[in-house]
Amino acid sequence: MDRILTVSDRVEIALAWVAGLLWMAPLVFVIVRAFVVDAPSPHLGFDNLVRAWEGAPFGQYYLNTVLLVVGITAAQLAIGVLAAYAFARFEFPFRNALFVLVLVQLMIFPEVLMSENYRTVASLGLLDTVAGIGLPYVASAFCIFFLRQAFLSVPDELVEAAQIEGTSRLAILWKVFLPAARPSLIAYALVSVSTQWNNFLWPLIVATTDETRPITVGLVRFLAPETGMDFAKMAAGTVIVIAPLLAVFLIGQRGFINSFLRSGIK
């Protein structure tokens, strides 16, 4: 039997719709503006997107961004899985103290470490390289903390059954913990991909040529003051930047939402 909506329920639904529309309005405006061609008369078309694409080597930017995002996410998951497994299931000296140090890193803004990171990357000769952009992000304290919580929720019975069968520790991680924590792994991967795809300040400092710039930094060339502000071209460039993430989310939104819900992210 359907529940009768009360006045407060209707108000909450209305406010949710209003909040959603307000959040969507800027995105919808940018997308529409990207397809509105002003000359010779206003009409819909792809001219702005073509001009934006030809105005910068977006193909190279996309390649750099994909390499950067895939590399960072893979490294974070590899390091995070092993570290979280150790913190969740092994006893070793100073385990709690070391985990507290991991948690402390969550309280430090990345901008605080930017000058030291720059000095380190420069000393390694990795300035203006994709590796240099990704190096400060290969280990994530949040990933370790998040996956540790997921591994702690794995039933001890499954682990004990695997141990009785003589399964090695790494095999237990592969066959027991990773399948059980799959929603958490997917959820974190989505967060990491979105974060690194939109990262701007650090790549702007390290990348100085088109051969290494990710797509968000490449978009800055449309802001050159000597060329003036072309809002239609800027909107088209923004659509080029966000289109892959938006398309992937729209295609797999149900699976994405289920992964976040099952992993405990609200």
C-alpha positions, 0 to 999 in steps of 0.5 A: 500500500502506497504511503500518503505523502504529508505536507512536509514530504511534499515540501522536501520533494519540492525543495529537492527539485529546486536544489537539483534544478539550481545545481543543473542550471549552470551546466545546462546553460554552458552545454546549450551555449556551446551549441549556439552559433551566433553568426551569421544568425543564431542557430544550433550547430557544432561550429563552436566545438570545432573552433575550440578543438582546432584552437588547441591540441585537445587530442594530446591533452586527452592522451595526457589526461588518460595516462595520468588518471589511469596511472594515478588511480591504478597506483593508489589502488595497488598501494591502498589495497596492500596498506589497508590489508596490513592495517586491517588484518596484521599485527606489527609494531607501531601499527596504530601509531602508523595508522594515526600518521595516515589519518593525519595526512587527511588533515593536510591540504595538498597546497601546503606541500606544493612547494616541497613536492615541486622541489622533489619533482625537480630534483628527480628531473621530472618537471614537465612530464606526466610522471612528475604530475602524477608522482605526488598522488600515487599514494592516498591516505583516504584510499588506505583509510577507506579500504581498511574500513571495507576490509574490517567488515569482511567476516572472519569466517571467510578468512578462517576457511581460506586459512584452513585450506592452506591459502597464502596471505596474498591469495586470501587478499585476492580471493576473499578481500578484494571480491568482498570489497568490490563496491568500495574499490569501484567507488574509490576508483570513481572518486579518484578518476573524477578528482584527477581528471579535474585537477588543475593547480599542480598540473598547471605548475609542473606542465609547461608544454602541450606534450604534457599538459592535461586537458584542464590546463590546456583549456587555460589557453582560451583565457589568454587576455591578448585574444579576448574573451570568447564565451561561446568558445569557452563553453565549447572548451568546457564541454570538451573537458567534461563530456567524457566523464558526463557520458560515462556517468550517464551510461553507467549511473545505476551501477555507479550509484549502487557502488557508492551506496554499498561502499557506505559513501553518502 
